């Protein structure tokens, strides 16, 4: 299901701490970075913090700039972003500033926690309590925010446990770190990320720049998801495949498709698009796979991203793309658009792949992007 764009935002010391162990919150950012954070808040549809951060910091989570709030209203948006918290237990303080400032708020919790939270917050205005089941389910949280609350951009401001869970589950689209020029050095102080199993490989550097005396670093994940669960990186790579489809020479007799092959650690192995180079009938997946050594051991755990479902039958060559993918050893495919009957009736590349044991993930939120360079081929 579609999710909001999830941005993890934090300020850390040079040795990776969010705070020290003193009774007062350690201010890691300076005035320029606080203003930057305010700008990011103003651009977001919702701001999320964990219940632990509510207890420890008692934040208001407001857009402080009157000009930015006015710009939101002028654009037809609420003056303040939706404020969101998550709590497995539902143990929430109704006196916290979070509940008494800004606009609407929503709490995501467990079935048991919902009873406790509803009782604690009874009488407060503009507060919704949403259970996600026996356990707190982050995918359910993100789906509800997207589908019910209309959130397209979610800013997550902590704490470390929340950041860790979202990153480990491959649900963060971006990490924004403001690195402050100081050390904490206290072993019991809170860190940004805790131990555990994270997606493999190196992240993609998006930006670095000084903001006052701190340095802003923006990273995006690259590692594909596992099995049929989509990760934030899956969306990045599929978006790239859709961009490649726009490079295809136009045709009245074949689809324009883009494809990218990505290793499990997020390394791009190859990319291709329909009719690439001098081959007037080459398909996107075929073009990409042809650039990889068939003996490359990374293929067996790689993911193929294709803007259109890999073909199960084709007239131009004897081997369809779904079979080429399987013959290469790849067992995971992410696509945006199921093949229509324009050229082949009852096309079902997905069925061929699944029957052979491959995992196929369809992200329909990218279908319109995949259809765009092919609209002239479709019936009105």
N, C-alpha and C positions, 0 to 999 in steps of 0.2 A: 504494500500500500504506500501511497505517497507520504513523505515526511517533510517537515519544514527543513530549511537550511539551518543546521545546528552549528553555532559558533561558540566555542569555549573561550572565555575571556578571563585572564588572571594577571596579577602582578606578582613577580617572584624576586627573591634576592639572588645574588650571584651564585649562591650555593643551593638554590632550588626550593627555598622555603616560602610559604605564603604569609607567615606571621612568626612572631617569637612566642615565648611562653609567659610574657608579662600580662598584667591585668588589663592593659589598654591595647587596643588594636594598633599594630605597627603599620604606619603609613609608608608604603613602599613607593608610591607614585608621587609626582609633583603636580603643581597646578596645570601645566600643559597637558599631562597625561590624563588627569581627571576630566579636563575639558574634552579630550579625545574620546574617553569612555562615554561621556554624556552624549556626544555626537553619535556613537555607535548605538547607544540606547534609543536615541530618537529615530534611528533608521530601522529599528527592530519592531516586530509585531508583538513580541512577548519577551519578558525577562524572567529567567528561572534561577532559583537558588534552592539548595537543600534545606531541610528543617534544622539541621545542625548549624548552618550559617545563620539562620534566623535567631537561634538561641545564643550563638556566640557573638554576633556582630549587631544584631537588631537593626538591619538596614531598612531604609525607606524605598529604595529602588525607583527613584523618580528621574524624569528628565528635568534637570535643574534650569536649563536655559529657557526663558520665556519665549524667545524668538523661535527656538526649535519646536516648542509646544504649539506655538501659533502656526508654524508651517505645517505641522501634522494636521491640525484642525482645518487649515485651508485646503489641504489635499483630501479632505473627507475622511480622515482617520481620527480615532479617539485622541484626546489630548495626551494621555499617557498610554504606553504599551500595557498589554495584559500582564499582570504579575502572577507568577506561577511558583508553587513550591511542591516538593515531594516529601512524603513522610511515610515510612512503612508502618509505624506505630500509630500515627494520628495524634501523637502527643504534641500539641501546639498551644502556644500562649496567646490567648485572645487579646492581651494588652500590648503585644508587639506592634511596633510602628508600621510594619508591613500591611496590617489590616486596616489602618486608619488614615492612610495617605494614598494618593493616586486614584485610579479607577477600579476596574473589575479585577478580581482575583480568583484563582482556581487552585485547589489542592488535589493532587493525585496521591492515592494511598491504596492500601489493601482493603479487602472486604471488612476485616475486623477493624482496621484503622479508621475506616469511613464512619463507623458508629461513634468512635471516640472523638474524631475530629468534628463531626456534625454537632455533637453535644458541647464541645468546647467553644465552637464558633457560633453557636446559636444566637440569633439577634443581630449579628453583624450584616451590614448591607453589601451587596455585590460580591458575595463569596459563594463559589460553587465547589462542592466536594464530589470527586469522581473516583470510585473504586476501580481497580484494574484486575481484580481477582485475588486469589489466595496470597500471591506475592506481588510486589511492585514490578510491573512489566513496562520497561522503557519503550519498547516498540508500540505497545498499546497507548502509552502516554503521547508519543509523537504522532501517532495516527489520529488520536482524538483531537490534539491541538490543530492538526492540519484540516481534518474533515469537518469537525464540529465548530471549532473556534476560528477557523480561517487563518491560522498562523502560517506564514510562509517563511519568516525569518525569526529564529529563536536565538536569543543571546543567553548564554549560561554563565553565571558569575560565581559558581562554586556551590559547595566547597570542594575540597580535594576528593572526597569520596564520590561525589556526583561526577566530577570530571573523569575520575578513574573508571567508573562504570560505563560512561558513554564512550570513552576512548577504547576500552577493552572490547566492547560489543560492536565496534566499527560504526558507530552512529554519529560521530562528530565529523562535520564537513570541513572544519577549520579550527585551528588553535591560534589565538592571539595572545602572545606573552609580552608583557612590559617588564623588562629585566632591569632591576634597580641596582645602582652601584654601591651595594653594601652586602655584608655577610651577616648571617644569623648565627650559625654554628651550634645551635642547641639541638641535641639529638632527639628530644621529645617535641620539638616544634612541628607544626603541621606542614606537610609537603604538598605540592601540587598534585603529583601522581603517586599512588601507592604501588606495592608489588603486585605481580600477577601476570597473566598471559595477555599480551597485547598483539595487535596485528603485526606481522613481520615486516622487515625491510625499512628502507629510508623514506621519510616523508618528503614532500615536495615543497621547496622554499618558494613562498609567494611574494614576500616583501620584507625588507628590513629598513628602518629609518630611525633617526634620533627624534625623541619627543621630550624636549627639555633635557634633563640629565639621565633619562632612561632610554633604553633602546626597544623599539617595538619590533617583534619578530612574528611573522605570520607563516604558518605551515599548514599544508593540506595532506591528508592521508592518501596513500597510493595502493595499498594492499587490497586485492579483491576480497569479496565476501567468501563464505564457505557454504557449499551446498546450495540450497534454495533460499537462504537468507541473504538479502541484499545489504551491502554495506554502503556507507557514504562514498567510498572510492568507486564503487560500481557506477554510481551516478556520474561521477567525473569522467570515467572512461567511456561510458555510453554517450555522454554529451559530445565527447571528442569524435566518436564514430559518426554521430549525426553531422558534425561539422565537416568531416571528410566526405560525406555523401554529397555535400554541396559543391565539391570539386569535380564531380563526375562530368565528362563530356555529355551533353544532352542526347537523349535517344527517344525514339517513338516506339521502340520494340523491346526495351529492357529497363529494369528499375535502376535508379541511382542509389547506391548503398555504400556505406563506409564501414570499415572493420579495424579493430585493434586487438592484438594478442598480447596479454599481460601475464607475467610470471606471478607466482603466489606471493613473492616478496614485493610486488608492485613495480618491478622493472618492466618497461615496455620492450617487448621482443620484436614487434613489427607492426606496421599499419599498412592499409591498402584501401583502394576504392574501385568501384566498377569502371571498366574500360580505361584503367590506368596505363599510362605509357602508350606503346604502339599496339597493344593487344586489344582489339575492338570488342572482344567477347569475354574478357576475363571478369570474374566476379570478385567482389571485395574480399571475402574470406580467402578465396583462392590466391589473390594477389598478395595478401599479407602472409599467409602460410608459406608461400613460395620463397619468401625472403629469410626463412628460418631453417637452419640445419636440421633435417629430420631426426638426427641423432641427439639433438639438444635435450638433456634429461628434464629440463624445466617444462617441457610441453605437457607432461603427464599431470602436472598440477596447475597448469595455466588456465586462464579464462579467455574465451573469445567474445569480444563485444561487437555486435553487428546491429546496425540501425534497422535492418529488416531481418526477419526470421531466416536462417540459412535454408537454402532451397533443398527440397527432397527429390526433385526431378528438374532436368533442364534439357533444352534442345541443342545448345551450342557445343556441349562437351559431354562425354559419357558419364563422368563422375560428378554428382551434385555436391554442393558445399557441405551439407550435413555429413555426407560420407567422408569428404576430405578432412573434416574436423575430427571425426572418429578415428580415421586412419592415422592421423597425426598423434593420437593418444590423448587428445584434449577431452575432458569429461565435464566441462562447465561452460555454459553459454549464457550471455546476457543480451537481451534484445529489446527493442522498443515497439515493434510493429509485426503482427502476424501477417504472413503473405496473403494478399487478396487473390481472387480467382482471375485476375486480369489476363495472365498468360497461361497459367496452369490451373486446371480445376482441382478443387479439394487439395490444395498444396498443404503439406503437413510436415515441414522439416522438424518441428518440435517433436512430433510423434516418433519420427525416425531416431532422433537423438535420445529421447527418453527410453525408448524400447531397447536401446543399446547400453543403458545404464548411465547416461549423462544427466546432469542437473541443468535445467533450463529455467532462467529467471526472466520474466517479462516485466518491464517497467513502463506501464502505459502512459505515465506522465510525459514521456518523451516521444509518444507516437506522433503528435502533431509536427514536431521538429523533423521526424523521419519521413513523414508524408510530404512535407513541403516541396522538396525537389522532384517529387513524382506526381504532383497534382495533375499535370497535364495528361497522365496516363489513366486516370480514374474516371469512371462514369460520373456525369454531373448529378 
